[in-house]
Amino acid sequence: MYGCAKVQIEAQSLMQADADQCFRVWSMEHAQILLKRVYGYIFAIILCFSTVILTSLSTVDRAWAGLPPGNAVTDPAALLRDALPIDQTDLQDLQHRLEGTSDDVRAKRWNALAKSIRKTQGMIGKKRLAILNSLPDQEQSKGSLLLDQLDDHIETLAIAAEHEHRDAFLNSRRSALACIGNIEGLLVQEFPFTIPEEFANLPRLLGRATVQFSTNKGDLVAVVDGYNAPITAGAFIDLVQRGFYDDLPFIRAEDFYVLQTGDPKGPDEGFIDPKTKQIRNVPLEIRIPGEEVPFYNQTFEDLGLFKATPVLPFATKGTLGWAHSDSALDDGSSQFFLFLFEPELTPAGLNLIDGRYAAFGYVVDGFDVLEELTGTDKILKIRVLEGDNYLEHHG
């Protein structure tokens, strides 16, 4: 920039000198020569400033390149599918192809959508045998029925795209993805890792459970994920079965942030284990992709994982998070919160919650009720709808 300023000043001086000289020349030829020099100085100034502008634009491009990529996964059902401990690329490719149609739906690119769905339909036919063979023997008959259902959903989906019926398309896609998720679930036959022995005295959920929150404003349904947060999910389901949360108020409701509950009535600050007569504490538990076992009692900052995204990120409204104090990571006992931030404002991996608190599930139904809940409301009852068979009370 300093070089450009110097060129500009020198050019202005020469231009002024040449302009003064122009008044003293009498031949047309001399005047034309001087005029060419003036144009040359003007061109030098324009070129210099163009370089500055282009350099600035390239800096902006680099800044944009450093931002998180768009189209982050924010659908709770998709987050749960992605968090399954499986490696079946055919199914996962089909799943992501269907999930990736959202942009075309928003842009009303129905012709492209119809072609894409028909192509997906062909892929299912070609991959059917490979998918079935990847399932455990005892699950293949169930998998075959689910693949038949998937064929029906995909056909309905293609027809909806060809007739440009948005609502029908979205409903059929939801059904098809649920069917894929059910097939993916058949692949998980055993718990994917060994929980550290130091937590043997704590309950653990060795699978997934579905729970219903009954509040004074209505009902919510959530899926609690023990595959990726077994100790946290186990503590929660154990307390649900004990009726611990029944009739407890929401005690913290920061606008667009969290809705927290789980503070017991009376002087106790958490759940008192009737066997030990002591508060039962739950460690911070966060699993990241590529790591077999969750990290315990370490934040991402402690681990130097500043750009990591957890397997269960705080990426959608209604994420269930386990609370702990500011002074300790392992003093959470019974309190949990519902994450309320909009995902567009808090992308996964770049908010202040990921890597500092443990997510252990997602609200999957009742979002209209979630929108209405405040710090003046309360939980009437939480009950387990399915998955309580995965709870073990100790290691």
Kinemage of the C-alpha trace (Angstrom):
@kinemage 1
@onewidth
@group {chain A} dominant
@subgroup {mainchain}
@vectorlist {calphas} color= white
{ca met a 1} P 0.000 0.000 0.000
{ca tyr a 2} L 2.869 2.344 0.824
{ca gly a 3} L 4.342 1.583 -2.643
{ca cys a 4} L 1.055 2.519 -4.290
{ca ala a 5} L 0.921 5.791 -2.388
{ca lys a 6} L 4.421 6.644 -3.616
{ca val a 7} L 3.484 5.886 -7.240
{ca gln a 8} L 0.389 8.035 -6.855
{ca ile a 9} L 2.312 11.012 -5.443
{ca glu a 10} L 5.051 10.819 -8.116
{ca ala a 11} L 2.461 10.487 -10.860
{ca gln a 12} L 0.511 13.485 -9.553
{ca ser a 13} L 3.705 15.598 -9.505
{ca leu a 14} L 4.671 14.593 -13.046
{ca met a 15} L 1.131 15.132 -14.274
{ca gln a 16} L 1.115 18.626 -12.817
{ca ala a 17} L 4.520 19.387 -14.371
{ca asp a 18} L 3.418 18.080 -17.747
{ca ala a 19} L 0.183 20.029 -17.522
{ca asp a 20} L 2.119 23.242 -16.887
{ca gln a 21} L 4.373 22.454 -19.825
{ca cys a 22} L 1.376 21.843 -22.099
{ca phe a 23} L 0.508 25.520 -21.932
{ca arg a 24} L 3.955 26.389 -23.278
{ca val a 25} L 4.055 24.018 -26.294
{ca trp a 26} L 3.006 25.230 -29.680
{ca ser a 27} L 3.285 22.061 -31.767
{ca met a 28} L 0.443 19.532 -31.894
{ca glu a 29} L 2.929 16.684 -32.006
{ca his a 30} L 4.525 17.709 -28.701
{ca ala a 31} L 1.117 18.018 -27.051
{ca gln a 32} L 0.177 14.483 -28.120
{ca ile a 33} L 3.390 13.095 -26.636
{ca leu a 34} L 2.685 14.831 -23.324
{ca leu a 35} L -0.900 13.588 -23.321
{ca lys a 36} L 0.286 9.984 -23.736
{ca arg a 37} L 2.531 10.459 -20.695
{ca val a 38} L -0.430 11.710 -18.643
{ca tyr a 39} L -2.498 8.679 -19.673
{ca gly a 40} L 0.402 6.446 -18.675
{ca tyr a 41} L 0.457 7.930 -15.173
{ca ile a 42} L -3.302 7.492 -14.832
{ca phe a 43} L -3.013 3.849 -15.908
{ca ala a 44} L -0.248 3.276 -13.329
{ca ile a 45} L -2.493 4.620 -10.564
{ca ile a 46} L -5.446 2.466 -11.672
{ca leu a 47} L -3.247 -0.636 -11.892
{ca cys a 48} L -1.842 -0.029 -8.433
{ca phe a 49} L -5.244 0.371 -6.805
{ca ser a 50} L -6.548 -2.670 -8.708
{ca thr a 51} L -3.761 -4.719 -7.134
{ca val a 52} L -4.800 -3.513 -3.680
{ca ile a 53} L -8.450 -4.384 -4.336
{ca leu a 54} L -7.633 -7.849 -5.685
{ca thr a 55} L -5.341 -8.510 -2.734
{ca ser a 56} L -8.137 -7.482 -0.367
{ca leu a 57} L -10.589 -9.755 -2.149
{ca ser a 58} L -8.237 -12.710 -1.933
{ca thr a 59} L -7.902 -12.020 1.800
{ca val a 60} L -11.692 -12.079 2.098
{ca asp a 61} L -11.761 -15.379 0.181
{ca arg a 62} L -9.257 -16.863 2.599
{ca ala a 63} L -11.337 -15.631 5.536
{ca trp a 64} L -14.468 -17.252 4.110
{ca ala a 65} L -12.507 -20.439 3.506
{ca gly a 66} L -11.759 -20.589 7.215
{ca leu a 67} L -15.416 -20.531 8.200
{ca pro a 68} L -17.250 -23.766 8.961
{ca pro a 69} L -18.779 -25.484 5.937
{ca gly a 70} L -22.473 -25.029 5.255
{ca asn a 71} L -25.241 -27.610 5.394
{ca ala a 72} L -24.293 -28.846 8.854
{ca val a 73} L -26.478 -31.726 10.067
{ca thr a 74} L -29.140 -30.282 12.374
{ca asp a 75} L -31.957 -32.838 12.091
{ca pro a 76} L -32.055 -34.925 15.300
{ca ala a 77} L -33.013 -38.117 13.468
{ca ala a 78} L -30.072 -37.667 11.082
{ca leu a 79} L -27.716 -36.967 13.987
{ca leu a 80} L -28.832 -40.189 15.663
{ca arg a 81} L -28.387 -42.200 12.462
{ca asp a 82} L -24.884 -40.806 11.977
{ca ala a 83} L -24.022 -41.633 15.602
{ca leu a 84} L -24.747 -45.357 15.263
{ca pro a 85} L -21.582 -47.451 15.759
{ca ile a 86} L -21.741 -49.092 12.327
{ca asp a 87} L -19.720 -49.233 9.120
{ca gln a 88} L -22.048 -50.128 6.262
{ca thr a 89} L -21.220 -47.786 3.392
{ca asp a 90} L -24.051 -48.907 1.096
{ca leu a 91} L -26.741 -48.010 3.633
{ca gln a 92} L -24.979 -44.853 4.772
{ca asp a 93} L -24.590 -43.694 1.166
{ca leu a 94} L -28.322 -44.191 0.566
{ca gln a 95} L -29.066 -42.335 3.784
{ca his a 96} L -26.905 -39.353 2.874
{ca arg a 97} L -28.251 -39.224 -0.692
{ca leu a 98} L -31.794 -38.853 0.639
{ca glu a 99} L -30.773 -36.369 3.334
{ca gly a 100} L -28.934 -34.347 0.686
{ca thr a 101} L -32.113 -33.638 -1.307
{ca ser a 102} L -33.103 -30.752 0.980
{ca asp a 103} L -31.424 -28.065 -1.139
{ca asp a 104} L -33.224 -29.237 -4.276
{ca val a 105} L -36.543 -29.270 -2.406
{ca arg a 106} L -36.013 -25.689 -1.229
{ca ala a 107} L -35.052 -24.600 -4.752
{ca lys a 108} L -37.975 -26.540 -6.274
{ca arg a 109} L -35.663 -28.414 -8.659
{ca trp a 110} L -38.221 -31.163 -9.124
{ca asn a 111} L -36.845 -32.571 -12.369
{ca ala a 112} L -33.425 -33.072 -10.791
{ca leu a 113} L -35.057 -34.561 -7.693
{ca ala a 114} L -37.077 -37.065 -9.701
{ca lys a 115} L -33.965 -38.218 -11.581
{ca ser a 116} L -31.985 -38.474 -8.347
{ca ile a 117} L -34.655 -40.567 -6.614
{ca arg a 118} L -34.997 -42.909 -9.589
{ca lys a 119} L -31.215 -43.348 -9.524
{ca thr a 120} L -31.379 -44.090 -5.795
{ca gln a 121} L -34.104 -46.619 -6.533
{ca gly a 122} L -31.762 -48.423 -8.904
{ca met a 123} L -28.962 -48.363 -6.344
{ca ile a 124} L -31.167 -50.095 -3.772
{ca gly a 125} L -31.872 -52.903 -6.229
{ca lys a 126} L -28.167 -53.370 -6.973
{ca lys a 127} L -27.069 -53.178 -3.331
{ca arg a 128} L -29.892 -55.202 -1.796
{ca leu a 129} L -27.994 -58.498 -1.570
{ca ala a 130} L -24.857 -56.835 -0.181
{ca ile a 131} L -26.921 -55.042 2.469
{ca leu a 132} L -28.694 -58.246 3.509
{ca asn a 133} L -25.421 -60.176 3.694
{ca ser a 134} L -23.953 -57.511 5.987
{ca leu a 135} L -26.693 -58.129 8.560
{ca pro a 136} L -26.379 -60.792 11.263
{ca asp a 137} L -28.015 -64.068 10.220
{ca gln a 138} L -30.810 -63.732 12.769
{ca glu a 139} L -31.705 -60.252 11.467
{ca gln a 140} L -31.759 -60.931 7.728
{ca ser a 141} L -35.460 -61.806 7.493
{ca lys a 142} L -36.354 -58.601 9.321
{ca gly a 143} L -33.916 -56.708 7.118
{ca ser a 144} L -35.552 -58.128 3.991
{ca leu a 145} L -38.973 -56.891 5.115
{ca leu a 146} L -37.527 -53.458 5.862
{ca leu a 147} L -35.915 -53.308 2.414
{ca asp a 148} L -39.302 -54.141 0.863
{ca gln a 149} L -40.799 -51.249 2.830
{ca leu a 150} L -37.943 -49.024 1.701
{ca asp a 151} L -38.701 -49.892 -1.939
{ca asp a 152} L -42.308 -48.793 -1.411
{ca his a 153} L -41.262 -45.531 0.250
{ca ile a 154} L -38.787 -44.727 -2.530
{ca glu a 155} L -41.414 -45.367 -5.211
{ca thr a 156} L -43.833 -43.019 -3.413
{ca leu a 157} L -41.001 -40.510 -3.077
{ca ala a 158} L -40.247 -40.611 -6.806
{ca ile a 159} L -43.917 -40.107 -7.693
{ca ala a 160} L -44.127 -37.143 -5.308
{ca ala a 161} L -41.085 -35.564 -6.986
{ca glu a 162} L -42.483 -36.169 -10.478
{ca his a 163} L -45.762 -34.492 -9.456
{ca glu a 164} L -43.968 -31.718 -7.542
{ca his a 165} L -45.823 -32.447 -4.295
{ca arg a 166} L -43.576 -30.979 -1.600
{ca asp a 167} L -45.443 -32.222 1.490
{ca ala a 168} L -45.837 -35.720 0.069
{ca phe a 169} L -42.144 -35.748 -0.821
{ca leu a 170} L -41.053 -34.720 2.678
{ca asn a 171} L -43.347 -37.245 4.354
{ca ser a 172} L -42.161 -40.078 2.114
{ca arg a 173} L -38.523 -39.105 2.609
{ca arg a 174} L -39.016 -39.125 6.377
{ca ser a 175} L -40.491 -42.629 6.176
{ca ala a 176} L -37.704 -43.856 3.889
{ca leu a 177} L -34.993 -42.481 6.179
{ca ala a 178} L -36.666 -44.014 9.229
{ca cys a 179} L -36.666 -47.341 7.397
{ca ile a 180} L -32.949 -46.986 6.609
{ca gly a 181} L -32.307 -46.111 10.253
{ca asn a 182} L -34.120 -49.266 11.358
{ca ile a 183} L -31.992 -51.385 9.021
{ca glu a 184} L -28.842 -49.684 10.297
{ca gly a 185} L -29.966 -50.439 13.836
{ca leu a 186} L -30.005 -54.165 13.022
{ca leu a 187} L -26.255 -53.989 12.412
{ca val a 188} L -25.526 -53.128 16.055
{ca gln a 189} L -25.400 -56.449 17.877
{ca glu a 190} L -23.144 -55.687 20.816
{ca phe a 191} L -21.947 -52.686 22.732
{ca pro a 192} L -19.031 -51.106 20.819
{ca phe a 193} L -16.484 -50.596 23.627
{ca thr a 194} L -15.540 -51.419 27.199
{ca ile a 195} L -16.467 -48.796 29.789
{ca pro a 196} L -13.514 -47.951 32.079
{ca glu a 197} L -13.457 -50.000 35.269
{ca glu a 198} L -13.296 -46.891 37.446
{ca phe a 199} L -16.982 -46.268 36.670
{ca ala a 200} L -18.108 -49.821 37.484
{ca asn a 201} L -20.322 -48.590 40.326
{ca leu a 202} L -22.387 -46.358 38.016
{ca pro a 203} L -25.424 -47.379 35.946
{ca arg a 204} L -24.968 -47.530 32.196
{ca leu a 205} L -27.262 -47.683 29.178
{ca leu a 206} L -25.866 -50.175 26.653
{ca gly a 207} L -28.078 -49.110 23.764
{ca arg a 208} L -30.759 -46.516 23.109
{ca ala a 209} L -33.951 -45.680 24.970
{ca thr a 210} L -36.972 -43.594 24.003
{ca val a 211} L -38.528 -41.451 26.728
{ca gln a 212} L -41.617 -39.277 27.012
{ca phe a 213} L -41.538 -36.018 28.959
{ca ser a 214} L -44.985 -35.033 30.210
{ca thr a 215} L -45.040 -31.336 31.145
{ca asn a 216} L -47.784 -28.912 32.073
{ca lys a 217} L -47.580 -27.597 28.478
{ca gly a 218} L -47.695 -30.962 26.722
{ca asp a 219} L -45.469 -33.898 25.818
{ca leu a 220} L -41.977 -34.260 24.350
{ca val a 221} L -40.374 -37.448 23.057
{ca ala a 222} L -36.601 -37.923 23.114
{ca val a 223} L -34.101 -40.624 22.198
{ca val a 224} L -31.355 -41.191 24.773
{ca asp a 225} L -28.121 -42.530 23.258
{ca gly a 226} L -26.187 -45.005 25.361
{ca tyr a 227} L -23.930 -46.045 22.484
{ca asn a 228} L -22.002 -42.788 22.742
{ca ala a 229} L -22.730 -41.611 26.311
{ca pro a 230} L -23.459 -44.806 28.285
{ca ile a 231} L -22.705 -43.481 31.778
{ca thr a 232} L -24.597 -40.215 31.294
{ca ala a 233} L -27.541 -41.915 29.603
{ca gly a 234} L -27.516 -44.662 32.234
{ca ala a 235} L -27.662 -42.184 35.113
{ca phe a 236} L -30.576 -40.392 33.436
{ca ile a 237} L -32.626 -43.523 32.671
{ca asp a 238} L -31.964 -44.857 36.171
{ca leu a 239} L -33.358 -41.638 37.675
{ca val a 240} L -36.326 -41.725 35.295
{ca gln a 241} L -37.190 -45.228 36.477
{ca arg a 242} L -36.943 -44.067 40.090
{ca gly a 243} L -39.450 -41.265 39.384
{ca phe a 244} L -36.794 -38.754 40.427
{ca tyr a 245} L -37.817 -36.065 37.915
{ca asp a 246} L -41.563 -36.289 38.483
{ca asp a 247} L -43.122 -32.965 39.497
{ca leu a 248} L -39.815 -31.060 39.324
{ca pro a 249} L -39.816 -27.493 37.957
{ca phe a 250} L -37.579 -26.025 35.299
{ca ile a 251} L -35.153 -23.942 37.334
{ca arg a 252} L -33.113 -22.188 34.691
{ca ala a 253} L -34.449 -20.752 31.477
{ca glu a 254} L -32.046 -18.374 29.795
{ca asp a 255} L -33.639 -16.931 26.672
{ca phe a 256} L -32.624 -18.933 23.574
{ca tyr a 257} L -30.061 -20.872 25.603
{ca val a 258} L -31.061 -23.698 27.956
{ca leu a 259} L -33.997 -25.002 29.941
{ca gln a 260} L -32.668 -26.844 32.995
{ca thr a 261} L -34.225 -29.132 35.572
{ca gly a 262} L -33.325 -31.971 37.932
{ca asp a 263} L -32.655 -30.072 41.159
{ca pro a 264} L -34.306 -32.254 43.826
{ca lys a 265} L -36.694 -30.913 46.410
{ca gly a 266} L -35.094 -30.209 49.768
{ca pro a 267} L -31.492 -29.325 50.666
{ca asp a 268} L -29.769 -32.009 48.572
{ca glu a 269} L -27.902 -30.844 45.471
{ca gly a 270} L -28.291 -34.071 43.547
{ca phe a 271} L -29.319 -37.698 43.725
{ca ile a 272} L -28.472 -39.411 47.019
{ca asp a 273} L -27.646 -43.060 46.362
{ca pro a 274} L -29.689 -45.030 48.926
{ca lys a 275} L -26.915 -47.637 49.192
{ca thr a 276} L -24.022 -45.258 49.918
{ca lys a 277} L -26.029 -42.354 51.396
{ca gln a 278} L -23.792 -40.116 49.267
{ca ile a 279} L -24.436 -37.920 46.235
{ca arg a 280} L -23.891 -39.955 43.078
{ca asn a 281} L -21.697 -37.980 40.690
{ca val a 282} L -21.471 -38.568 36.955
{ca pro a 283} L -18.248 -37.863 35.005
{ca leu a 284} L -18.073 -35.628 31.951
{ca glu a 285} L -18.369 -38.054 29.035
{ca ile a 286} L -17.773 -37.013 25.410
{ca arg a 287} L -17.039 -39.233 22.436
{ca ile a 288} L -15.471 -37.947 19.213
{ca pro a 289} L -15.401 -39.630 15.779
{ca gly a 290} L -12.520 -42.030 15.324
{ca glu a 291} L -12.086 -42.689 19.048
{ca glu a 292} L -13.376 -46.013 20.320
{ca val a 293} L -13.975 -44.882 23.906
{ca pro a 294} L -15.345 -41.527 25.128
{ca phe a 295} L -13.076 -39.065 26.875
{ca tyr a 296} L -13.870 -38.715 30.570
{ca asn a 297} L -13.481 -35.582 32.707
{ca gln a 298} L -11.555 -33.738 29.994
{ca thr a 299} L -12.822 -30.859 27.888
{ca phe a 300} L -11.830 -30.401 24.269
{ca glu a 301} L -9.735 -27.474 25.441
{ca asp a 302} L -7.876 -29.763 27.852
{ca leu a 303} L -7.262 -32.196 24.995
{ca gly a 304} L -6.235 -29.524 22.485
{ca leu a 305} L -9.147 -30.483 20.225
{ca phe a 306} L -10.225 -26.950 19.387
{ca lys a 307} L -11.920 -27.808 16.075
{ca ala a 308} L -13.347 -31.210 16.993
{ca thr a 309} L -17.039 -32.035 16.787
{ca pro a 310} L -18.477 -34.657 19.167
{ca val a 311} L -20.339 -37.686 17.883
{ca leu a 312} L -23.330 -36.179 19.719
{ca pro a 313} L -23.010 -32.439 19.047
{ca phe a 314} L -25.152 -29.626 20.410
{ca ala a 315} L -26.309 -28.995 16.865
{ca thr a 316} L -30.079 -28.880 17.162
{ca lys a 317} L -32.744 -27.416 19.395
{ca gly a 318} L -33.743 -29.989 21.985
{ca thr a 319} L -30.320 -31.559 22.520
{ca leu a 320} L -30.204 -33.151 25.987
{ca gly a 321} L -27.153 -32.051 27.971
{ca trp a 322} L -25.852 -33.117 31.389
{ca ala a 323} L -25.164 -30.233 33.776
{ca his a 324} L -22.126 -29.778 35.994
{ca ser a 325} L -20.789 -26.844 38.007
{ca asp a 326} L -18.231 -24.335 36.776
{ca ser a 327} L -15.744 -25.584 39.351
{ca ala a 328} L -15.682 -29.306 38.464
{ca leu a 329} L -16.346 -31.500 35.448
{ca asp a 330} L -17.392 -34.571 37.432
{ca asp a 331} L -19.863 -33.143 39.942
{ca gly a 332} L -22.985 -33.492 37.805
{ca ser a 333} L -25.502 -35.685 39.582
{ca ser a 334} L -29.079 -35.281 38.391
{ca gln a 335} L -29.537 -31.966 36.626
{ca phe a 336} L -29.833 -31.851 32.847
{ca phe a 337} L -30.814 -29.224 30.308
{ca leu a 338} L -32.546 -28.848 26.980
{ca phe a 339} L -30.429 -26.879 24.516
{ca leu a 340} L -32.481 -24.097 22.941
{ca phe a 341} L -30.079 -22.202 20.680
{ca glu a 342} L -30.842 -22.136 16.970
{ca pro a 343} L -28.284 -24.324 15.144
{ca glu a 344} L -27.662 -21.594 12.536
{ca leu a 345} L -26.281 -19.381 15.312
{ca thr a 346} L -24.303 -22.133 17.033
{ca pro a 347} L -22.742 -24.488 14.472
{ca ala a 348} L -21.525 -27.789 15.844
{ca gly a 349} L -17.935 -27.608 17.026
{ca leu a 350} L -17.969 -23.816 17.181
{ca asn a 351} L -20.342 -23.130 20.083
{ca leu a 352} L -19.455 -22.841 23.757
{ca ile a 353} L -21.173 -26.091 24.733
{ca asp a 354} L -19.537 -28.753 22.545
{ca gly a 355} L -16.558 -30.246 24.310
{ca arg a 356} L -17.504 -28.729 27.675
{ca tyr a 357} L -20.752 -30.557 28.423
{ca ala a 358} L -21.972 -34.042 27.560
{ca ala a 359} L -24.867 -34.450 25.145
{ca phe a 360} L -26.753 -37.700 25.673
{ca gly a 361} L -29.770 -37.549 23.367
{ca tyr a 362} L -32.172 -35.489 21.296
{ca val a 363} L -35.805 -34.445 21.370
{ca val a 364} L -37.391 -36.014 18.282
{ca asp a 365} L -41.038 -34.994 18.721
{ca gly a 366} L -43.018 -32.256 20.468
{ca phe a 367} L -41.046 -29.241 19.258
{ca asp a 368} L -44.152 -27.052 19.456
{ca val a 369} L -44.283 -27.822 23.190
{ca leu a 370} L -40.553 -27.172 23.566
{ca glu a 371} L -41.066 -23.697 22.097
{ca glu a 372} L -43.605 -22.902 24.823
{ca leu a 373} L -41.694 -24.106 27.890
{ca thr a 374} L -40.235 -21.503 30.280
{ca gly a 375} L -38.850 -21.303 33.790
{ca thr a 376} L -42.392 -21.155 35.168
{ca asp a 377} L -43.230 -24.656 33.885
{ca lys a 378} L -42.500 -28.098 35.268
{ca ile a 379} L -42.122 -31.762 34.428
{ca leu a 380} L -45.108 -33.836 35.490
{ca lys a 381} L -43.525 -37.181 34.691
{ca ile a 382} L -40.855 -38.815 32.532
{ca arg a 383} L -41.328 -42.429 31.490
{ca val a 384} L -39.348 -44.865 29.358
{ca leu a 385} L -41.278 -45.940 26.264
{ca glu a 386} L -38.712 -48.473 25.062
{ca gly a 387} L -35.099 -49.450 25.627
{ca asp a 388} L -35.168 -49.875 29.413
{ca asn a 389} L -33.816 -53.405 28.863
{ca tyr a 390} L -30.475 -51.810 27.935
{ca leu a 391} L -30.036 -50.369 31.441
{ca glu a 392} L -27.515 -52.049 33.728
{ca his a 393} L -27.260 -50.725 37.259
{ca his a 394} L -23.513 -51.287 37.531
{ca gly a 395} L -20.567 -52.739 35.633
